[in-house]
Amino acid sequence: MTYNTSARINAEIFNIGPDLFQAVCRELLEKATVVASAVQHEANKALLQAACDAVIEEAQIDPGLDHRALWQAIWPRIVYAGTLASKATREIDSMRTLVPMFQDLDHFSPEHFVFDQVEWAAFSKRWKDRLATKAHQAEWIKRSTADPSWDPAAEFGQAKTTPEIWKILTKDKDTYPGLLFSTMPEKVKKYLAVATHLHEDRANGSVLPLNHYTNGQQFNPAHLTGQAWVNERKVLGQVRERFEDQLGTLTALHTMMDMGLKTIKPDRVMTYLFSQMGWLQTLPASWTQREVIARYMDEQVIHEMTIRADVFAASLDRAGYSRAHRRLDIWLVKYGQDADAAFGITVNLQNQPPGIRGVLDRVLADRRPQEWWITPEIATSNWPAGEFGPLTKRGSKAGKDSPSGAVSAPIERSAASRSQAASRMPRNQAESIFVQQWRAGIVTHPDVYPDRATNISNDDKERILRKIERRE
């Protein structure tokens, strides 16, 4: 179905949200947990229900968290970023078991945990270059440790990177036997950014570290509408910016969601599902999964996704569901995720015809108007979101896939910010400059620039593109 207005999308989401959510939960419990053994199938269903319930129950904010507790709440979210949930869970358990820094903030000090990305890039490149295939290079540490000349202590002897860091990165067998840890520099920088901030904040006498991120704001548990909703999104946008400075966009939203704040984490799975249901003007249902994934980190997509999720969560709240944003996220994201033993999931249902669109079509076919249903006019009043124009597909010429319709400015921003946004450089021009700069940089500084422009994290690339757009 083609939607002409944001209001029509929001009205449908609100009206059929609870029925769709129940249908998704039934599908997951019955079909995503299936195995040959009926006994094991029942066990998988129970595990899925219990695991989701546990995630939802934990999604609550405690303004009184101390620095040590807040550290434990934040760093696992970094592990999950860009990693399969099952793999991330194993890494978190390993890191917490073996590495004192991840056991307690008290084991961290900035002077002993210094990471120089240039040094690490040069070190890893030297060892990767010794391996013949990309498959071998992907596990270069495991293979390199068997080499007689492997001696990180000697190579980092005069380096800026401290032993506390390079031993974790190289998974030193004596210090951290069997450690599971991602050596992505972007993640390492985020761990250290958060730990350094919390360490310094505590040293400066702060007793409520969460106030740095929330500015001491108290959030209404009710699902607001109209101007109250607009105002709340503005404040949540400010909270996101403070988390984002240390964590990146999606991990900031993930952290906020897990603390019980009213948002979801619009990752590639959730965004593709919403696109397939025809609920995104930015990413139409006609786009392929690959095309959606190429643009899901765009700020306009994130903005639209969080608006649609607010409407969906409001519908669940009206139906009596608690912690609606977290509940919505965990159940829908499991619909489009691969097998995950920790949740009893054996099948990615989105890969099975007819996918989420088929579930929605069945709900739409069976719907019966209820007295509490709203019209598009009421939806406009409740969530004055504005319209979003379709984005261009990655690699398409500007304007080829997009009509001239206006794209709404994020409602979290002030009038001055909206005026500034209107004067920004077009995204396609910013991307062109980004690629040109990378091509020039890799020639003069191959030790700093990744060998491919695509080897930079989505969060970091998005941050760079925004700076180019603002002509900073």
MOSUL-V214509 format. One record per pair of residues at least 12 apart in sequence whose ideal C-beta (glycine too) atoms are under 7 Angstrom apart, sorted by the first residue. I is the first residue (numbers start at 1). J is the second residue. Records with the same first field share a line. If there is no record, write none. Layout:
I->J + J
//
This chain:
1->278
3->278
5->376 + 387
6->281 + 385 + 386 + 387 + 388
7->376 + 379 + 380
8->376
9->279 + 308
10->311 + 379 + 383 + 385
11->374 + 375 + 376 + 379
13->279 + 308 + 311 + 312 + 315
14->311 + 314 + 315 + 374 + 379
15->373 + 374
16->363 + 364 + 367
17->312 + 315 + 316
18->315 + 316 + 319
19->363 + 367
20->359 + 360 + 363
21->316 + 328 + 331
23->359 + 362 + 363
24->331 + 332 + 335 + 359
25->331
27->349 + 359
28->48 + 331 + 334 + 335 + 349
29->45 + 48 + 49
31->347 + 349
32->334 + 345 + 346 + 347 + 349
33->45 + 48 + 344 + 345 + 346
34->346 + 347
35->346
44->344 + 346
45->344
47->343 + 344
48->343 + 344 + 345
51->342 + 343
52->330 + 331
55->326 + 330
56->323 + 326 + 327 + 330
59->257 + 258 + 260 + 323 + 326
60->260
61->259 + 260 + 261
63->208 + 210
64->208
65->209 + 210
67->105 + 198 + 201 + 202 + 209
68->104 + 105 + 106
70->198 + 209 + 210
71->105 + 195 + 198
73->259
74->194 + 255
75->102 + 191 + 194
76->92
77->251 + 254 + 255 + 258
78->187 + 190 + 191 + 247 + 251
79->91 + 92
80->254
81->187 + 248 + 250 + 251
83->182
84->338
85->337 + 340
86->340 + 341 + 342
89->342
90->180
91->180 + 181 + 182
94->179 + 180
95->181
98->176 + 179
99->168 + 176
101->113
105->195 + 198 + 199
108->195 + 199
109->199
110->196 + 199
112->162 + 164
113->162 + 164 + 165 + 192
114->160 + 161 + 162 + 165
115->161 + 165 + 188 + 189 + 192
116->159 + 160 + 161
117->185
118->447 + 448
119->159 + 160 + 161
120->161 + 169 + 185
121->447
122->447
123->155
124->140
127->140 + 144
128->140
131->143
141->170 + 171
145->173
152->166 + 170
168->181
169->183
186->457 + 459 + 460
190->246 + 247 + 248
193->246
194->246
197->246
212->242
213->239 + 242 + 243
214->239
215->238
217->235
219->261
223->313 + 314 + 317
225->382 + 383
226->381 + 382
229->383
230->384 + 411
233->411 + 412
234->412
236->261 + 262 + 263
237->412
239->256 + 261
240->252 + 253 + 256
243->255 + 256
248->459
249->297 + 302 + 459 + 462
250->265 + 267 + 459
253->265 + 266
257->325 + 326 + 329
260->323
262->310 + 313 + 325
263->306 + 325
264->306 + 309 + 325 + 328 + 329
265->329
266->302 + 305 + 306
268->293 + 296
269->333 + 336 + 337
270->305 + 329 + 332 + 333
271->283 + 292 + 296 + 301 + 305
272->289 + 292 + 336
273->332 + 335 + 336 + 350 + 356
274->305 + 308
275->287 + 292
276->355 + 356 + 357
277->356 + 357 + 360
279->308
280->304
281->304 + 387 + 388 + 389 + 390
282->300 + 301 + 304 + 388 + 390 + 391
283->295 + 301 + 391
284->390
291->393 + 394
294->394
295->391 + 394
297->458 + 462
298->391
300->388 + 391 + 407
303->410
304->388
307->383 + 385
309->325 + 328
310->383
311->383
312->328
313->325 + 328
316->328
318->372
335->349 + 350 + 356
336->348 + 350
385->408 + 411
386->408
387->405 + 406 + 408
388->407 + 408
389->402 + 403 + 405 + 406 + 407
390->402
392->428
398->426 + 428
409->421
424->469 + 470
425->468 + 469 + 471
427->465 + 469
430->465 + 468 + 469
431->465
433->468
434->464 + 465 + 468
435->453
438->453
//
